[in-house]
């Protein structure tokens, strides 16, 4: 294996999945690659107003008449 691959095990696993050498090397050399990211609040932790704005961004019809739980369901099914 090339000396410039930082995570050879991850590189080999990606190659077995069919990734190109370049893409596999790029991912395997990324610090913290494969670790879960994102610290966004769950829908239940958000305000109704925040959920409404998110529903507006993705153009969910009938959002103005929805309560919080309906907005959550609509966003999850979008």
N, C-alpha and C positions, 0 to 999 in steps of 0.2 A: 504494500500500500504506500501511496505517496506520503512523504514526511509532512506535507502541509495540511493534512486532514487532522482536525483536532479530536473528532469523535468517530473513530473508525467503525465502531459497532453500529452507530446510527447510519453512517455512510453506506455500509454494506446492506443494512435493512432497507434503506431507500432504493438502492440499486436493484435489490431483489423484487421490489414493488414495481420496478420499471421506470424509475426516475432516471434522467440523464446523468452523466458523470458530473457535469457542471452544476446542475440543480442540487444533486445529492451533496456535493462538496460545499456548496453555499449554505445549505441548511445545517449540515454537520459542523460547520465552522462558525455558526451563529451562537453567541453566548446565550445560554438558557433556552436553546431551541428545544421545542417539545414540551416545555413547561406551560402550565395553564396561565393565561394572562387575563387581563380584564378585571376590573374591580367595579363594574357597573352594578347598581342596585337591582334587586329583583323587582318585577312589576309590582308585587305586593308592597314593597317598601317605598314606592314612588307615590307622589300625590296624584289625585285625579286630574289636576290641571296639566301635570307633566305627561301623563298618559294620553290626555286629549291632544296635546301638541305632537306627540309621537304619532298618534293615529292620523292627525292632520297631514304630517309629512308623508305618510304612506297612503294617503287618500282613502281611508276607510269610510265608507258611506254610512250615514246615520249616527255618526259619532257624537253629535251634539245632544242626542236624546239618550245616550248610554250612561249608565252609572259606572262606578269604578270597576266592578267585577266584569261587567259586559265589555268595557274597554280592554281589560286584560285578556279576556277570551278572544276578542277580535284581533288583537295584536299577535297573540300566539298562533292564531289560525291564518294569519296573513301570509 
